[in-house]
Amino acid sequence: MSQSGAQSKRRFVLLMIFALEKAEAFGRVIAPPMLRIALSLPFFRSGLTRWDGFLSISPATLFLFENQFKVHIFGAAYDFPEPDTVALLVAVAEVTLPVLLALGFATRFVALALLIMTGVIQLVFPDGWANFHLYWASLAVAIIALGPGPLSVDHLVRRWLEPGKI
């Protein structure tokens, strides 16, 4: 290979390395909020259907938790204990946790809570694993592993608490 050919190849390799480094840096900024929003949306949409006005659980939600939703464990289906209380907790969680997650506030804890909720939902709807629950669980685990990212309230709080470290 000629001197100019080797030089061209080296420039191309350096350009590719530079491009990949910039793509990685872009991904590190954009991926966390995209993951947070992707996980937030299905829970938030579901949460909006649970309410019938301000702080009023819809009758349909109460009916579902009292009569339809069952926990499937070891081949048997069990009623929720205190279904009205569970319905209220779920309705509150499905609205507040996605908002906190989208903002990136208490990100890893919220992602863990949504992962646990996904596990409970899997017990209620055992056939939903391949269609929904696997993806929700994967998003939650990715968020727990990667953290909130620089475009988050958590990042701002950390900068405020530890100004010299970031």
N, C-alpha and C positions, 0 to 999 in steps of 0.2 A: 504494500500500500504506500502511496506517495505521501510526502510530508503534508501537502495540502489536504489530501484525503483523510489522513489521521487527525489533522486539526479540525476538519469539518465534523468528523465523527465525534470528537471530544466536545465541540461546541453543541452538537445535537444532544449528547448525553447530559451535559450540564443544563441545557434548556429544559429537558425532560425532568430532571431532578428538581429544578426550580419550579416548574409547573406543578409537579406533584406535591411539593412542599406548600405551595400557595393553595392548592385544592384541599390539602389536609387542614391547613389553618382555617380556611373558609368553612369546612365541615365541622371543625371543633366549635365554631361560633354558631352555626346554623342548625346542626343536628339536635342539640339538646332542646331548644324550644319547639322544633318540629315534632320530636318525640313526645314532649309534654302535651302539646296541643292534640296530637293524634290520639293519645290515651284519654285526654280530658273529654273530647267530643262525645263519644258514645255514652259515657256516664252522665254528662251534663244533660244531654238530650233526654235520656231516661228519667233523670231527676225532674225535669220540667213537666213530665207527664204525671208525676206523683202528686201534684198540688192542685187544689181547687180554690185558688185565691190565696191571699197573704196568710201564711201560717195555718192553712186549712188543708189537711190531707184529703185527696179526692176519694169519694166513695169507691171508685173502681180499684184504687190502690188497696184500700182496706179489705175489699172483697178478695182480691188476689192473695193477700197475705193470710187471710182467715180461711179461705176455701180452696184456692188453687195451688199455691206454692207449697211444695213439700220438699224436705231434705232427703235425698236418696243416699242411704249408707248401708252397705252390706246387703244389697238386694231388697231392702225394705224402704218404704217412704214414711217419713215422720212429719207431723205438723210442726210449725214454728212455735216455740214457747212464747207466750204473750205476743201474738201476731200484730196487734195494734201498736205496741211499743216498737217492735222490730220494723214495722212499716214506717213509723215516724223517724227512727234512726236512719233507715236506708234513704228516705226522702231527703233528710237533712244532709247526709253524707254525699248523696249523688249530686247535690247542688254545690255544696261548699268545697269538697275536696277537688273537683275539677277546676274551680276558679283558683284555688290556691296553687294547684299544679301548673296551670297555664301561666300564672304570674311568676312561678318559680319560687314560691315561699314555702319553706319546710319541705322542700322538694323530695328528698329521699324518704322522709317519713310518710308523706302523702302517697308516694308511689308504692310504698310498702302496704299502706292501708288499702289502696286500690288492688294490689296483688292479692291481699287477703280476701277482699270482696269478690274478686274474680274466682278465687277458690270456692267461696260459698256459693256463688252463682253456678259454678260447675256442679256442685252437689245438688242444686235445685234443677238445673237443666243439663243432665249428663250427656246429651247428644250435641251440645253446643261447642264442644272442645275444638274440633277442627275448623269450624266456621268463624268463631269469635274468640273464645277464651284463650286459645293458644296465642293469638296475636296480642290480646290485651296483656297476658302474662309476660310475653316477650318484651313488649314496650315497657312494662313496669320494671322488669329486671334490668333492661338497658338503662333506664333512667336512674335506678339505684346504683348501677355500676359506674355510669358516666358522670352523674351528678347534675346539677342545675345548669351549668354552663355560664358563660359571662353575661348573657342577656337574661338576667333573673334578679329577683329581689334578694335571694340568698347571696348572690355575688355582691350586691350593693351593701348588704348588712355586713358581710365579711370584710369588705373594704373599709367600712366604717369602724368595725371592731378591731381590725388588725391592719392599720393603714400602711405599715412598712412591709408587709408580707406579699402584697399583690401588686 
